[in-house]
Amino acid sequence: MSETTAALKAELLQAIDQRRDEIVALLQRFLRIRSVNPPGDTREAAAFVRELLDAAGVAHRTEAFVPEMPNIISRWEAGQPGRHLMLNGHMDIFPVTNEKLWDAEIIDGKIMGRGASDMKTGTLASILAFCQLYPHREKLNGALSLTVVSDEQSGGRYGTKFLFDEFGDEMEADCCLNGEPSGLANLRFTEKGTLRFSLSAKSIGGHGGYAHRARNPIADVSRLVTAIYDRYHLKLAALPPEIDAVLTSAETIAAADLNLGKGAGDVARRITVNVGILQGGQKATQIPTHCVAHLDMRIPIGSDRDAIRADLETLAREADCEMVVNEDHSYPASLTDPFSEMANILRGNIRELLGHDAPPVSSLGGTDTRYWRWRGVPALICGPSPISMGTDEEHVTIDEAIAVMKLHVACAVDYLGSTGPAAK
């Protein structure tokens, strides 16, 4: 790193400390915006993002497949040719059962709010880094882009996928940095694939005592779900040897268990099955006419997701049940090199700023980074702890939020501060 880049990095990190209260207030404003998905309306959140970009004097535009799900795109060129870094985050968040989360209160050093973990803290970090570096762009190399999207919680059909489908040239980059919840004591380098589907059965129904007259759809679907659990849940995946070696290393297992709870390091190498919804019946004494179960499978890289899907379809036919796959929520696993340039930059900045290492681990959920990874682009995640996301106590600590902001700025400066091939 040149002296100029090092000095710029130190200056920007100090500025974040000086703006600490302002940044906390901005995050609270963002968290109070009810951009829940479903239904996925992020127009108010998008207006907040545009306000920040306008204040920084950065040009931007909005693209949307449907009006209520806007996506914001911006890019600026640095002073010298170099690599293209993409910052990506989403605005949509989980529904709530605890309405107090909309207050975004600060309690014991924690900002309580829906989206504090997933992922308005990380998205704000991307926005602020993009704006903070803009006045200093002449000291950097390449280009920096920002995409703030909708619909990530529902698969990205109207968000990042839409942008790749319609504006592929702009979405291409040499590296992607994303602020999804990850925790700052590990480096997420791979994500499981998903298979999301429903299983249903029908019957003419009838009186519960007349079992000889009709089949019971709840029993049929339940038996099939049990068979799928027995066949696949916690089955060890067919991981590539080099990936298995990383995921079974002592430091990776320790980091995963510390960040996600004991057992996370082991689960990272296994297929998981979850039945999230089971619907059917109206009365205990009545044979129901219909039952449907909605399931989610997570499949590590290396296992043949298509073969598993074909096997499930066979099981469903044999059980006289219908299987329907949610294609928008089903996708292959993704992988990025845990020792790539940005991975090393991120680990180095975590050591420098937080004083500990960040071993490579597997994500247990999914993110939009997969769209870049599928194209061979290194894509890394740097966000707050995922433990509370989606819960009635979702939060981010103030110190953690500031650390995420600093890490995004530091990594962007390190990446764009060095020379490379011409920007795409």
Disulfide bonds with the S-S distance in Angstrom:
none
